[in-house]
Amino acid sequence: MPEKDPWPHLQRRAAAHLRGDLADRVLRRHRLDRVGRREAWLSLGLAALTATAGAVAVVIIGQRFTAVENARNYAAWSEVATHTSLIVRLP
């Protein structure tokens, strides 16, 4: 008769194949002692380039929104000025 929950059996089987210091060995093997200068400069350069590109994008988009808003305000004030000059000309 098969077990209702095969998970404990699979855990026991896997534990029999693994040594107790598995986590320590994995961490020790993959731990970086030092980062090379070239790799550090490349990472720093990439970060600086990304930050610059983001800042440029924000400035360009901000200028476009500002130009659109200024054009809309100018059109509204031109209409106000036109109506005002018509009112002043009335006798």
C-alpha positions in Angstrom: 0.0 0.0 0.0 1.5 3.3 -1.0 2.1 6.0 1.6 -0.5 8.8 1.9 2.3 11.4 1.9 5.5 10.4 0.1 7.3 13.6 1.1 8.8 12.3 4.4 10.1 9.3 2.6 11.7 11.5 -0.1 13.2 13.7 2.5 14.8 10.8 4.3 16.2 9.4 1.0 17.7 12.8 0.0 19.2 13.3 3.5 20.9 10.0 3.2 22.7 11.2 0.1 23.7 14.7 1.4 26.4 15.5 4.0 25.6 17.7 6.9 28.0 20.5 5.8 26.3 21.1 2.4 25.3 24.7 3.1 28.7 25.6 4.4 30.4 24.1 1.4 28.1 25.8 -1.1 28.6 29.2 0.6 32.3 28.8 0.9 32.6 27.9 -2.8 30.5 30.7 -4.1 31.6 33.5 -1.8 33.5 36.3 -3.5 36.7 37.2 -1.9 37.5 40.3 -3.9 36.0 42.0 -6.9 38.5 42.8 -9.6 39.2 46.5 -10.3 38.1 46.2 -13.9 34.8 44.6 -12.9 34.2 47.3 -10.3 34.9 50.1 -12.7 32.6 48.5 -15.3 29.9 48.2 -12.8 30.4 51.8 -11.6 30.4 53.0 -15.2 27.2 51.2 -16.0 25.5 52.6 -13.0 26.7 56.1 -13.9 25.5 55.7 -17.5 22.1 54.4 -16.4 21.7 57.3 -13.9 22.7 59.8 -16.6 20.3 58.3 -19.1 17.5 58.4 -16.6 18.2 62.1 -15.7 18.3 63.0 -19.4 14.9 61.3 -19.9 13.4 63.1 -17.0 14.6 66.5 -18.2 13.4 65.9 -21.8 10.0 64.7 -20.7 9.7 67.5 -18.2 10.5 70.1 -20.9 7.9 68.6 -23.2 5.2 68.7 -20.6 6.2 72.3 -19.7 6.1 73.4 -23.4 2.6 71.9 -23.8 1.4 73.6 -20.6 3.0 76.9 -21.7 1.3 76.7 -25.1 -2.1 76.0 -23.5 -1.7 78.9 -21.0 -0.6 81.3 -23.8 -3.7 80.3 -25.8 -5.9 81.0 -22.8 -4.3 84.3 -22.0 -4.5 85.4 -25.7 -8.2 84.7 -25.6 -8.5 86.7 -22.4 -6.5 89.6 -24.0 -8.7 89.5 -27.1 -11.9 89.7 -25.1 -10.5 92.4 -23.0 -9.5 94.5 -26.0 -13.0 94.1 -27.4 -14.5 95.3 -24.1 -12.2 98.3 -24.0 -13.2 99.4 -27.5 -16.9 99.4 -26.7 -18.3 102.9 -26.5 
